[in-house]
Amino acid sequence: MTGHLDGTVALVTGASSGIGAATARTLAAHGARVAAVARRRDRLDDLVAEIGRAGGRALPVAADITVRSQAEAAVRQTAEHFGRIDTLVNNAGLMLAGPVVGADTDDWDRMIAVNVRGLLYVTRAALPYLLTTAEQGPRHVADVVNISSVGGRRAANGFGVYNLTKFGVNGFTDALRQEVTRRHVRVGVVEPGGVVTELGSHNRPEIRAEVIDPFFEQHEALLPEDIAEAVAHMVTRPRRASVHELWVMPTEQLTP
């Protein structure tokens, strides 16, 4: 499973764990040089070392993408180090469940900052490089893949603001696709169902006990590698083919 992305450069946000780390490994296995972006530098160093031992190349980029200057610097550092950017995977995300009535609005602010503003900041900064790659690079195509959620397709009680952010990601993805697809920057979205990651661990104990933990006790959930493979499928298509949307669910999961 090597060679499909030889010579290309991928930037993956939220790469210190879960789907982001799995995606970085998978794209590196396909031959991409990977910039792994997240706040936790120690985790990134371990990931980069692991990719190196497997014969790949990766760069740790410690940044908080909710801060525009840091998001822009992460993109710039990637382009300066590797010389280009072919693939952007906006994976960083936060899910804080709970009712709207009496909600802690700090939770809302945190989700909007990561799921929406961070994605926008990184995408805006990366687009000039992606457009140049699509025009001048050897593959003559570039990719943006946004990791959304089944929560961006169907709302659920207790996930109102998370739903808001992910519905927004889906809408932004389609609008951007229409803007740049004729310039051969493909823009797609992956919508996972339940995945075994750290995502649920950020919730308050009572939410984990009532909502998060029962789901994983009752379902065989996806693994991060399942979503990484979906991303790899999208970005390894021939130039003529664009996969706009992939909805990846655990077989046992009926609804979000």
C-alpha positions, 0 to 999 in steps of 0.5 A, spaced: 500 500 500 505 505 497 506 509 492 499 512 490 501 519 493 508 519 492 511 526 492 505 529 495 504 533 501 498 532 506 497 537 512 492 533 517 489 537 523 488 534 530 493 529 528 495 527 536 490 522 536 484 518 534 482 519 526 487 524 525 493 520 527 490 514 523 490 518 517 497 521 518 499 514 518 495 511 512 497 517 508 504 516 509 503 509 508 501 511 501 507 515 500 505 522 502 509 526 506 505 529 512 505 535 516 501 532 523 498 538 526 495 539 533 496 542 540 500 536 544 507 536 541 509 530 545 504 526 542 506 529 535 513 527 536 511 520 537 507 519 531 512 522 527 517 517 530 512 511 528 511 514 521 519 514 520 520 507 523 515 505 517 519 508 512 515 515 511 516 522 512 512 527 517 513 533 520 510 535 527 507 542 527 504 544 534 499 549 533 492 551 536 488 552 530 483 556 533 488 562 534 488 564 527 495 566 527 497 559 529 493 556 524 496 560 518 503 559 521 502 551 521 500 552 514 506 556 512 511 552 516 508 546 512 509 549 505 516 552 507 518 545 510 516 540 504 515 545 498 508 545 497 501 542 499 497 537 496 492 535 501 488 538 507 485 534 512 481 538 517 480 533 522 480 537 529 474 536 532 470 537 539 464 534 541 461 536 548 454 533 548 448 536 553 441 540 553 441 547 550 436 549 556 441 551 562 447 549 557 454 551 559 456 556 553 463 555 554 462 549 551 458 552 545 464 557 544 469 551 545 466 547 539 465 553 535 472 555 535 475 548 534 469 545 529 468 551 525 473 557 526 479 552 526 477 549 520 476 556 516 482 558 518 486 552 516 482 552 509 483 559 508 490 559 509 491 552 505 487 554 499 493 558 495 497 552 496 492 547 494 490 551 488 497 552 485 498 545 486 492 543 482 495 548 477 502 546 477 503 540 480 505 533 477 498 530 479 494 536 477 489 535 482 489 537 490 484 535 495 480 538 501 477 533 506 473 535 512 471 530 517 464 532 519 459 527 522 453 523 522 451 529 526 451 533 520 446 529 517 441 528 522 440 532 529 439 529 535 436 531 542 442 533 546 447 534 541 444 541 538 450 545 538 455 540 536 449 538 530 450 546 528 457 546 527 457 539 523 451 541 519 455 548 518 461 544 516 457 540 511 454 546 508 461 550 507 464 543 504 459 543 498 459 551 497 467 551 497 467 545 492 462 549 487 467 554 488 474 551 486 472 544 483 473 546 476 480 548 478 481 541 480 481 542 488 477 537 490 473 538 496 469 532 500 466 531 507 467 524 511 461 523 516 463 518 521 458 514 526 461 512 532 468 511 532 473 509 538 477 515 539 478 520 545 472 525 542 467 522 548 472 523 553 471 531 554 464 530 556 462 531 563 462 525 567 454 525 567 454 525 560 459 520 559 455 515 563 448 517 560 450 518 553 457 516 551 458 510 554 452 506 553 453 507 546 459 504 546 457 498 550 451 496 546 455 497 539 461 495 535 464 501 533 468 504 528 476 504 529 480 510 527 483 506 521 476 505 518 475 513 517 483 514 515 481 509 509 475 513 507 480 519 507 485 515 503 480 512 498 478 520 496 484 523 495 487 517 491 482 517 486 484 519 479 484 526 477 477 526 473 474 523 479 471 527 485 468 523 491 464 529 495 461 525 501 462 519 504 458 516 510 461 511 514 457 508 520 458 502 524 454 496 521 450 496 528 448 503 528 441 505 526 441 513 527 446 518 530 
